[in-house]
Amino acid sequence: MPKDDEYEDESPTQRGTHAAPARLNAASSDRPLLTVLMGVNAGQVFTLDRDETSIGRGRDAHVMLDDLGVSRRHARIVRTEGRRYFLEDLGSANGVFVDGRPIERVELRDGDRVQIGAAFILRFGLIAADEEALARRLYESSTRDALTGLYNRKYASERLAAEVAFAQRHATRFSVALFDLDHFKRINDTHGHQAGDGVLRVVAAQVQKVIRGEDVLARYGGEEFIMLVRGIAPKGVGAMAERVRGAVERLSIPWESGVLKATVSVGVASLAECGPKPTAEAVVALADARLYKAKDGGRNRVCSLDT
């Protein structure tokens, strides 16, 4: 790791003409943040409250940007004495850019735009603590379903488009699984809508435990959910969907009127099944058709390419 005095000797020509670097004194209430401006995480904020903040696709990254165009250890931001912030490229495959210029190491200024790979643009800035809290609440409300805490349909749709585009560019595997609760109206009619809400919350939490950390689970409609799955062969996605179905079937959900049970029907489709120029709409439509086939076949089952 370079020493602080190496940063001090950096030539101004390495950056071109810029405003003076941001300075934070100990009494300042401003907090250094990265805000995602472009990418599937648009609006998300990350506080730079460590001496070293890692950026990458890896699950251990402090700033996790979930796109295959981002290296697992892509970059880091180092905080030095005097609360100065230096961005370093960690030998990433697709590079780090600040205000359009490729960099290896550079001191960040308030307002700098940082590009990580091809898909993400982040802004480095100073913001008051109350504004930071508001930004976090706005991001959560714009991407999360209030009842289940899962991603909402808007986020899932944006992520779906990004995943399909990436899979086409890089010839990688991508699949969609749609599932919904069987006879959900009966639960609402018999036990009340609060019971229905409780079932949705418990089922969402259970499915989240079954799938991989890199898979996206979202509430897609009233009792309908969508899973976005990358990097697995269609047969493997079918097996994952079967684990989801079994995990829900085994649930016993305590309620004031007695223990509630639930099952789900699942439709699975892969991008490779949708022709030479597949679209997000095509893969969802195929998964939806298979979901209805699972319903027509008796419910509480998975319908995929092999079933």
KAVENZI-V730389 format. One line per field, one symbol per residue. psi: psi as a letter, one per 40 degrees, with the letter a starting at -180 (. if undefined). Layout:
psi: ???
This chain:
psi: hiidedddehhdeeeahiiiihhhideieihhihhhdhieeheiihhgeidhhihaeieehdghhgheehidgdiihhhiiefihhhhhffideihihfehiidhihiiheihhhhaeehhihhihiidddddddddddddeeihddeeiiidddddddddddddddddefiihihhhiihhfdddddddeiddddddddddddddddddiideihhihdacfiiihhhieiiddddddddddddddddeihhhideihiiiiiihhhiideefidgiidddddddddddddddddeeifihhade.
